[in-house]
Amino acid sequence: MKLVEPPSCSSPSTIVFVGKNHRGQWVAQQHNGLYGGLFVSRAQAIKYALFENGQHPETIVELSREIELDMGKRPNADLSQRAA
């Protein structure tokens, strides 16, 4: 039996951005930085995004502009900044 780690996201409405960074590497990153990674191909980035978002292709947004992987974001940081 193969054990699979559960997806990091619990909501099917989670948006995942996919695109290339300034070095031409593929990036997939959840919109508030909860998860993300660098990939050698678009197919691998999409596969990862689908796994993490619970197989919801409608929530994957492919960007035409560059995207840089930023794992320094805190989940819900936008909400805490608005409240301040």
C-alpha positions in Angstrom: 0.0 0.0 0.0 1.3 3.4 -1.0 0.8 6.2 1.6 0.1 9.6 0.1 0.5 12.8 2.1 -2.9 14.7 2.3 -3.2 17.9 0.4 -2.1 21.1 2.2 -5.3 22.9 1.3 -8.7 22.1 2.8 -10.8 24.5 0.6 -11.5 23.8 -3.0 -11.6 27.6 -3.7 -7.9 28.0 -3.0 -6.2 29.7 -6.0 -2.8 28.4 -7.2 -0.6 30.6 -9.5 1.6 28.8 -12.0 4.1 30.6 -14.2 7.8 31.0 -14.9 10.3 32.9 -12.8 13.1 35.2 -14.1 15.4 32.1 -14.6 12.8 30.3 -16.7 11.9 27.8 -13.9 8.3 26.9 -13.4 6.7 28.0 -10.2 3.5 26.9 -8.5 2.4 28.8 -5.5 -0.8 29.0 -3.5 -2.1 32.6 -3.5 -1.3 33.3 0.2 2.0 31.3 0.3 0.8 28.3 2.2 2.6 26.0 -0.2 4.6 26.2 -3.4 7.6 24.9 -5.3 9.9 25.1 -8.3 9.6 22.7 -11.2 11.5 21.8 -14.4 8.3 21.7 -16.5 4.8 23.2 -16.7 3.3 19.7 -16.5 5.0 19.0 -13.2 4.0 22.4 -11.8 0.3 21.7 -12.8 0.5 18.2 -11.4 1.7 19.5 -8.0 -0.9 22.3 -8.0 -3.7 19.8 -8.6 -2.5 17.5 -5.9 -2.2 20.3 -3.4 -5.6 21.9 -4.2 -7.6 18.7 -4.1 -7.8 18.1 -7.9 -9.6 21.4 -8.8 -8.2 22.6 -12.1 -10.6 25.6 -12.2 -8.6 27.2 -9.3 -5.2 27.1 -11.1 -4.3 30.4 -12.7 -1.4 30.4 -15.3 0.3 33.8 -15.3 1.8 35.4 -18.4 4.1 37.6 -16.3 7.0 36.4 -14.1 6.3 34.9 -10.7 8.9 34.4 -8.0 8.5 31.7 -5.4 8.0 33.5 -2.0 7.8 31.1 0.9 8.3 33.9 3.4 4.6 34.8 3.3 2.5 34.0 6.3 -1.0 32.5 5.7 -3.7 35.1 6.1 -1.1 37.9 6.3 -3.4 40.0 4.2 -6.2 39.7 6.7 -4.0 40.7 9.7 -2.7 43.7 7.9 -6.2 44.9 7.0 -7.3 44.6 10.7 -4.3 46.8 11.9 
